[in-house]
Amino acid sequence: MCFLLIQDEAHLLEEMGPRLAPYTLKTLTRKGIEVFLDSQVTRLLPEGAEINHDKVVPT
């Protein structure tokens, strides 16, 4: 199983303060969650989700 977090902002938890974002990113990555910052799902395809018009992540 694969977990993704797709965030359309440049940082995670920006509203929570500057120290929490890097810690959260490191923790999620360490747990195997793939994080896409400053990104959007641009299209849903039968084989996966397209991110930023260039990368297709299998579903």
N, CA, C and O atoms as CSV, one atom per row, in Angstrom:
chain,resi,resn,atom,element,x,y,z
A,1,MET,N,N,0.842,-1.163,0.000
A,1,MET,CA,C,0.000,0.000,0.000
A,1,MET,C,C,0.893,1.233,0.000
A,1,MET,O,O,1.948,1.259,0.634
A,2,CYS,N,N,0.452,2.241,-0.717
A,2,CYS,CA,C,1.219,3.471,-0.854
A,2,CYS,C,C,0.351,4.646,-0.402
A,2,CYS,O,O,-0.826,4.727,-0.754
A,3,PHE,N,N,0.930,5.541,0.366
A,3,PHE,CA,C,0.224,6.742,0.809
A,3,PHE,C,C,0.914,7.968,0.244
A,3,PHE,O,O,2.141,8.073,0.267
A,4,LEU,N,N,0.113,8.896,-0.265
A,4,LEU,CA,C,0.620,10.143,-0.819
A,4,LEU,C,C,-0.042,11.314,-0.115
A,4,LEU,O,O,-1.207,11.248,0.278
A,5,LEU,N,N,0.711,12.371,0.033
A,5,LEU,CA,C,0.156,13.637,0.507
A,5,LEU,C,C,0.494,14.675,-0.553
A,5,LEU,O,O,1.665,14.957,-0.805
A,6,ILE,N,N,-0.520,15.233,-1.161
A,6,ILE,CA,C,-0.317,16.226,-2.209
A,6,ILE,C,C,-0.800,17.564,-1.670
A,6,ILE,O,O,-1.983,17.753,-1.389
A,7,GLN,N,N,0.132,18.475,-1.536
A,7,GLN,CA,C,-0.109,19.783,-0.906
A,7,GLN,C,C,0.123,20.871,-1.937
A,7,GLN,O,O,1.180,20.900,-2.566
A,8,ASP,N,N,-0.834,21.764,-2.127
A,8,ASP,CA,C,-0.657,22.814,-3.128
A,8,ASP,C,C,0.102,24.038,-2.594
A,8,ASP,O,O,0.199,25.054,-3.282
A,9,GLU,N,N,0.620,23.946,-1.410
A,9,GLU,CA,C,1.451,25.008,-0.839
A,9,GLU,C,C,2.901,24.529,-0.765
A,9,GLU,O,O,3.174,23.335,-0.893
A,10,ALA,N,N,3.815,25.458,-0.559
A,10,ALA,CA,C,5.241,25.134,-0.552
A,10,ALA,C,C,5.702,24.445,0.728
A,10,ALA,O,O,6.747,23.795,0.737
A,11,HIS,N,N,4.930,24.580,1.816
A,11,HIS,CA,C,5.306,24.003,3.099
A,11,HIS,C,C,4.097,23.325,3.738
A,11,HIS,O,O,2.953,23.706,3.491
A,12,LEU,N,N,4.366,22.333,4.547
A,12,LEU,CA,C,3.308,21.709,5.329
A,12,LEU,C,C,3.019,22.563,6.556
A,12,LEU,O,O,3.923,23.184,7.115
A,13,LEU,N,N,1.790,22.591,6.961
A,13,LEU,CA,C,1.368,23.241,8.208
A,13,LEU,C,C,1.936,24.643,8.365
A,13,LEU,O,O,2.395,25.018,9.444
A,14,GLU,N,N,1.905,25.413,7.291
A,14,GLU,CA,C,2.455,26.765,7.321
A,14,GLU,C,C,1.880,27.614,8.445
A,14,GLU,O,O,2.589,28.414,9.056
A,15,GLU,N,N,0.600,27.436,8.709
A,15,GLU,CA,C,-0.060,28.251,9.731
A,15,GLU,C,C,0.337,27.863,11.160
A,15,GLU,O,O,0.012,28.578,12.107
A,16,MET,N,N,1.033,26.743,11.318
A,16,MET,CA,C,1.403,26.264,12.651
A,16,MET,C,C,2.789,26.730,13.100
A,16,MET,O,O,3.200,26.437,14.223
A,17,GLY,N,N,3.504,27.441,12.253
A,17,GLY,CA,C,4.822,27.932,12.646
A,17,GLY,C,C,5.926,27.281,11.834
A,17,GLY,O,O,5.762,26.181,11.305
A,18,PRO,N,N,7.051,27.970,11.743
A,18,PRO,CA,C,8.138,27.516,10.857
A,18,PRO,C,C,8.870,26.260,11.317
A,18,PRO,O,O,9.493,25.591,10.493
A,19,ARG,N,N,8.819,25.919,12.589
A,19,ARG,CA,C,9.575,24.755,13.067
A,19,ARG,C,C,8.813,23.447,12.891
A,19,ARG,O,O,9.426,22.384,12.800
A,20,LEU,N,N,7.505,23.513,12.845
A,20,LEU,CA,C,6.708,22.297,12.767
A,20,LEU,C,C,6.715,21.680,11.370
A,20,LEU,O,O,6.663,20.457,11.244
A,21,ALA,N,N,6.778,22.495,10.322
A,21,ALA,CA,C,6.723,21.991,8.945
A,21,ALA,C,C,7.866,21.023,8.618
A,21,ALA,O,O,7.595,19.929,8.124
A,22,PRO,N,N,9.134,21.378,8.873
A,22,PRO,CA,C,10.218,20.446,8.558
A,22,PRO,C,C,10.144,19.150,9.378
A,22,PRO,O,O,10.442,18.071,8.867
A,23,TYR,N,N,9.752,19.262,10.628
A,23,TYR,CA,C,9.608,18.083,11.479
A,23,TYR,C,C,8.522,17.155,10.929
A,23,TYR,O,O,8.710,15.940,10.862
A,24,THR,N,N,7.397,17.733,10.541
A,24,THR,CA,C,6.295,16.940,10.001
A,24,THR,C,C,6.697,16.265,8.702
A,24,THR,O,O,6.413,15.083,8.507
A,25,LEU,N,N,7.353,16.995,7.809
A,25,LEU,CA,C,7.804,16.424,6.543
A,25,LEU,C,C,8.762,15.260,6.773
A,25,LEU,O,O,8.642,14.214,6.135
A,26,LYS,N,N,9.701,15.444,7.675
A,26,LYS,CA,C,10.669,14.381,7.986
A,26,LYS,C,C,9.960,13.155,8.566
A,26,LYS,O,O,10.273,12.023,8.198
A,27,THR,N,N,9.019,13.377,9.460
A,27,THR,CA,C,8.294,12.273,10.090
A,27,THR,C,C,7.461,11.504,9.062
A,27,THR,O,O,7.481,10.274,9.046
A,28,LEU,N,N,6.736,12.213,8.213
A,28,LEU,CA,C,5.921,11.551,7.192
A,28,LEU,C,C,6.786,10.752,6.229
A,28,LEU,O,O,6.458,9.616,5.888
A,29,THR,N,N,7.880,11.340,5.794
A,29,THR,CA,C,8.795,10.663,4.867
A,29,THR,C,C,9.392,9.413,5.505
A,29,THR,O,O,9.495,8.371,4.859
A,30,ARG,N,N,9.778,9.515,6.749
A,30,ARG,CA,C,10.350,8.376,7.469
A,30,ARG,C,C,9.338,7.230,7.582
A,30,ARG,O,O,9.719,6.059,7.608
A,31,LYS,N,N,8.065,7.571,7.647
A,31,LYS,CA,C,7.012,6.557,7.754
A,31,LYS,C,C,6.589,6.011,6.389
A,31,LYS,O,O,5.665,5.203,6.300
A,32,GLY,N,N,7.269,6.456,5.325
A,32,GLY,CA,C,7.004,5.929,3.994
A,32,GLY,C,C,5.930,6.665,3.211
A,32,GLY,O,O,5.482,6.181,2.172
A,33,ILE,N,N,5.517,7.817,3.690
A,33,ILE,CA,C,4.503,8.600,2.990
A,33,ILE,C,C,5.212,9.529,2.007
A,33,ILE,O,O,6.091,10.304,2.386
A,34,GLU,N,N,4.815,9.435,0.742
A,34,GLU,CA,C,5.415,10.277,-0.288
A,34,GLU,C,C,4.704,11.627,-0.269
A,34,GLU,O,O,3.480,11.696,-0.378
A,35,VAL,N,N,5.488,12.701,-0.128
A,35,VAL,CA,C,4.922,14.044,0.008
A,35,VAL,C,C,5.276,14.862,-1.229
A,35,VAL,O,O,6.442,14.955,-1.614
A,36,PHE,N,N,4.262,15.448,-1.840
A,36,PHE,CA,C,4.433,16.337,-2.983
A,36,PHE,C,C,4.018,17.732,-2.536
A,36,PHE,O,O,2.837,17.989,-2.302
A,37,LEU,N,N,4.993,18.631,-2.417
A,37,LEU,CA,C,4.702,20.007,-2.014
A,37,LEU,C,C,4.580,20.878,-3.251
A,37,LEU,O,O,5.155,20.580,-4.298
A,38,ASP,N,N,3.820,21.961,-3.115
A,38,ASP,CA,C,3.603,22.896,-4.215
A,38,ASP,C,C,3.098,22.145,-5.449
A,38,ASP,O,O,3.543,22.404,-6.568
A,39,SER,N,N,2.174,21.221,-5.236
A,39,SER,CA,C,1.689,20.329,-6.293
A,39,SER,C,C,0.174,20.228,-6.289
A,39,SER,O,O,-0.497,20.554,-5.309
A,40,GLN,N,N,-0.343,19.763,-7.426
A,40,GLN,CA,C,-1.775,19.541,-7.564
A,40,GLN,C,C,-2.014,18.303,-8.417
A,40,GLN,O,O,-1.213,17.974,-9.292
A,41,VAL,N,N,-3.126,17.622,-8.153
A,41,VAL,CA,C,-3.564,16.560,-9.046
A,41,VAL,C,C,-4.196,17.264,-10.235
A,41,VAL,O,O,-5.166,18.007,-10.084
A,42,THR,N,N,-3.639,17.027,-11.421
A,42,THR,CA,C,-4.123,17.731,-12.606
A,42,THR,C,C,-5.050,16.879,-13.461
A,42,THR,O,O,-5.798,17.400,-14.288
A,43,ARG,N,N,-4.996,15.560,-13.256
A,43,ARG,CA,C,-5.876,14.695,-14.028
A,43,ARG,C,C,-5.926,13.325,-13.378
A,43,ARG,O,O,-4.927,12.845,-12.844
A,44,LEU,N,N,-7.082,12.704,-13.424
A,44,LEU,CA,C,-7.218,11.323,-12.966
A,44,LEU,C,C,-7.320,10.430,-14.186
A,44,LEU,O,O,-8.155,10.654,-15.063
A,45,LEU,N,N,-6.474,9.425,-14.237
A,45,LEU,CA,C,-6.406,8.492,-15.358
A,45,LEU,C,C,-6.731,7.087,-14.863
A,45,LEU,O,O,-6.663,6.833,-13.661
A,46,PRO,N,N,-7.080,6.178,-15.756
A,46,PRO,CA,C,-7.349,4.800,-15.321
A,46,PRO,C,C,-6.153,4.164,-14.598
A,46,PRO,O,O,-6.334,3.333,-13.708
A,47,GLU,N,N,-4.942,4.554,-14.983
A,47,GLU,CA,C,-3.743,3.956,-14.385
A,47,GLU,C,C,-3.200,4.720,-13.185
A,47,GLU,O,O,-2.309,4.226,-12.495
A,48,GLY,N,N,-3.721,5.917,-12.925
A,48,GLY,CA,C,-3.231,6.654,-11.773
A,48,GLY,C,C,-3.625,8.118,-11.793
A,48,GLY,O,O,-4.473,8.543,-12.578
A,49,ALA,N,N,-2.997,8.873,-10.919
A,49,ALA,CA,C,-3.247,10.305,-10.801
A,49,ALA,C,C,-2.066,11.067,-11.386
A,49,ALA,O,O,-0.910,10.786,-11.068
A,50,GLU,N,N,-2.369,12.022,-12.233
A,50,GLU,CA,C,-1.331,12.871,-12.809
A,50,GLU,C,C,-1.098,14.051,-11.868
A,50,GLU,O,O,-2.044,14.701,-11.425
A,51,ILE,N,N,0.163,14.315,-11.572
A,51,ILE,CA,C,0.522,15.407,-10.673
A,51,ILE,C,C,1.308,16.447,-11.454
A,51,ILE,O,O,2.316,16.130,-12.085
A,52,ASN,N,N,0.846,17.679,-11.411
A,52,ASN,CA,C,1.508,18.820,-12.067
A,52,ASN,C,C,1.723,18.621,-13.562
A,52,ASN,O,O,2.720,19.090,-14.110
A,53,HIS,N,N,0.830,17.953,-14.205
A,53,HIS,CA,C,0.872,17.733,-15.654
A,53,HIS,C,C,2.075,16.919,-16.122
A,53,HIS,O,O,2.314,16.851,-17.327
A,54,ASP,N,N,2.842,16.301,-15.227
A,54,ASP,CA,C,4.020,15.590,-15.719
A,54,ASP,C,C,4.280,14.221,-15.103
A,54,ASP,O,O,4.870,13.369,-15.766
A,55,LYS,N,N,3.875,13.981,-13.887
A,55,LYS,CA,C,4.158,12.704,-13.240
A,55,LYS,C,C,2.860,11.972,-12.979
A,55,LYS,O,O,1.901,12.550,-12.468
A,56,VAL,N,N,2.832,10.672,-13.338
A,56,VAL,CA,C,1.659,9.852,-13.063
A,56,VAL,C,C,2.007,8.889,-11.929
A,56,VAL,O,O,2.962,8.117,-12.018
A,57,VAL,N,N,1.224,8.951,-10.882
A,57,VAL,CA,C,1.415,8.084,-9.733
A,57,VAL,C,C,0.375,6.962,-9.849
A,57,VAL,O,O,-0.823,7.240,-9.901
A,58,PRO,N,N,0.816,5.703,-9.889
A,58,PRO,CA,C,-0.142,4.594,-10.031
A,58,PRO,C,C,-1.114,4.526,-8.858
A,58,PRO,O,O,-0.770,4.821,-7.713
A,59,THR,N,N,-2.346,4.123,-9.190
A,59,THR,CA,C,-3.348,3.946,-8.132
A,59,THR,C,C,-3.782,2.502,-8.074
A,59,THR,O,O,-4.623,2.142,-7.250
